[in-house]
Amino acid sequence: MTLQKPGETPNRPGEYKERGPRGGEVPNPRQVTIEPRDPKLPPTQKPGHTWERTGPPRP
């Protein structure tokens, strides 16, 4: 599991899900689609949360 912080350049485009500070589940997590042209990951709901890539971009 690779976690990335908000504001970082995404390693790969795809579907990303918000995770807790140590990678755990959070209630009502944000889910975003990162396209190849997106410069950085968006903010999370709370400081300290991270993003986990869950799969390729949806068509």
VEXPAVEX-455138 format. One line per 10 residues: for each residue x, y, z of N, C-alpha, C. Coordinates in Angstrom, 1 decimal, always signed. Layout:
N
X/Y/Z/X/Y/Z/X/Y/Z; ...
***
This chain:
59
+0.9/-1.2/+0.0/+0.0/+0.0/+0.0/+0.9/+1.2/+0.0; +0.8/+2.1/-1.0/+1.5/+3.3/-1.1/+0.6/+4.5/-0.8; +1.0/+5.2/+0.2/+0.2/+6.4/+0.7/+0.9/+7.6/+0.2; +0.1/+8.6/-0.2/+0.7/+9.9/-0.6/+0.0/+11.0/+0.1; +0.7/+12.1/+0.4/+0.1/+13.2/+1.1/-0.5/+14.2/+0.1; -1.5/+14.9/+0.6/-2.2/+15.9/-0.2/-1.1/+16.9/-0.7; -1.2/+17.4/-2.0/-0.3/+18.4/-2.5/+0.9/+17.7/-3.2; +1.1/+16.4/-3.0/+2.2/+15.7/-3.7/+1.8/+15.5/-5.2; +2.8/+15.3/-6.0/+2.6/+14.9/-7.4/+2.2/+13.4/-7.4; +1.1/+13.0/-8.0/+0.7/+11.6/-8.0/+1.7/+10.7/-8.7
+2.0/+9.5/-8.1/+2.9/+8.6/-8.8/+2.3/+8.1/-10.1; +1.0/+7.8/-10.1/+0.3/+7.3/-11.3/-1.1/+7.9/-11.4; -1.7/+8.1/-12.6/-3.1/+8.5/-12.6/-3.9/+7.3/-12.2; -5.1/+7.6/-11.7/-6.0/+6.5/-11.3/-7.0/+7.0/-10.3; -7.7/+6.0/-9.7/-8.7/+6.3/-8.6/-7.9/+6.3/-7.3; -8.2/+7.3/-6.5/-7.6/+7.5/-5.2/-8.6/+7.6/-4.1; -8.4/+7.0/-2.9/-9.3/+7.0/-1.8/-8.6/+7.6/-0.6; -9.3/+8.4/+0.1/-8.8/+9.0/+1.3/-8.6/+8.0/+2.4; -7.4/+8.0/+3.1/-7.1/+7.1/+4.2/-6.7/+7.9/+5.4; -6.7/+7.3/+6.6/-6.2/+7.9/+7.8/-4.7/+8.1/+7.8
-4.2/+8.7/+8.9/-2.8/+9.0/+9.0/-1.9/+7.8/+8.9; -2.3/+6.6/+9.3/-1.5/+5.4/+9.3/-2.1/+4.4/+8.3; -3.0/+4.9/+7.4/-3.5/+4.0/+6.3/-4.8/+3.4/+6.6; -5.4/+3.7/+7.8/-6.7/+3.1/+8.2/-7.9/+3.7/+7.5; -9.0/+3.0/+7.6/-10.3/+3.5/+7.1/-10.7/+4.8/+7.8; -11.3/+5.7/+7.0/-11.9/+6.9/+7.6/-13.4/+6.9/+7.3; -14.3/+7.5/+8.1/-15.7/+7.6/+7.8/-15.9/+8.5/+6.6; -16.8/+8.1/+5.7/-17.1/+8.9/+4.5/-15.9/+9.4/+3.8; -15.0/+8.5/+3.3/-13.8/+9.0/+2.7/-14.1/+9.6/+1.3; -13.2/+10.6/+1.0/-13.3/+11.2/-0.4/-12.7/+10.2/-1.4
-13.2/+10.2/-2.6/-12.7/+9.4/-3.6/-12.5/+10.3/-4.8; -11.4/+10.3/-5.5/-11.1/+11.2/-6.6/-10.5/+10.4/-7.7; -10.7/+10.9/-8.9/-10.0/+10.4/-10.1/-8.9/+11.4/-10.5; -7.7/+10.9/-10.6/-6.5/+11.7/-10.9/-6.2/+11.3/-12.4; -6.2/+12.4/-13.2/-5.9/+12.2/-14.6/-4.4/+12.5/-14.8; -3.8/+12.1/-16.0/-2.4/+12.3/-16.2/-2.0/+13.7/-16.2; -2.8/+14.6/-16.5/-2.5/+16.1/-16.5/-2.6/+16.8/-15.2; -3.2/+16.1/-14.1/-3.4/+16.7/-12.8/-2.0/+16.8/-12.1; -1.7/+18.1/-11.7/-0.3/+18.3/-11.2/-0.1/+17.8/-9.7; -1.2/+17.8/-8.9/-1.0/+17.3/-7.6/-2.3/+16.8/-7.0
-2.1/+16.1/-5.9/-3.3/+15.5/-5.2/-4.1/+16.5/-4.4; -5.4/+16.4/-4.4/-6.2/+17.5/-3.7/-6.1/+17.4/-2.2; -6.6/+18.4/-1.5/-6.7/+18.3/+0.0/-7.6/+17.2/+0.5; -7.3/+16.7/+1.7/-8.2/+15.7/+2.3/-9.1/+16.4/+3.3; -10.0/+15.7/+3.9/-11.0/+16.3/+4.8/-10.4/+16.8/+6.1; -9.3/+16.1/+6.6/-8.6/+16.5/+7.8/-7.1/+16.5/+7.7; -6.4/+17.3/+8.4/-5.0/+17.3/+8.3/-4.4/+15.9/+8.8; -3.4/+15.4/+8.1/-2.8/+14.2/+8.5/-3.3/+13.0/+7.6; -4.5/+13.2/+7.0/-5.0/+12.1/+6.1/-4.1/+12.0/+4.9; -4.2/+10.8/+4.2/-3.4/+10.6/+3.0/-4.3/+10.0/+1.9
-3.7/+9.8/+0.7/-4.4/+9.2/-0.4/-3.8/+7.9/-0.8; -4.6/+6.9/-1.1/-4.2/+5.6/-1.6/-4.7/+5.3/-2.9; -3.9/+4.9/-3.9/-4.4/+4.6/-5.2/-5.1/+3.2/-5.2; -6.3/+3.2/-5.7/-7.1/+2.0/-5.6/-7.3/+1.3/-6.9; -6.9/+1.9/-8.0/-7.0/+1.3/-9.3/-6.8/+2.3/-10.5; -6.9/+1.8/-11.7/-6.8/+2.6/-12.9/-8.0/+3.6/-13.0; -7.8/+4.7/-13.8/-8.9/+5.6/-14.0/-10.1/+4.9/-14.6; -11.3/+5.3/-14.2/-12.5/+4.8/-14.8/-12.7/+5.4/-16.1; -13.2/+4.6/-17.1/-13.4/+5.2/-18.4/-14.5/+6.2/-18.5
***
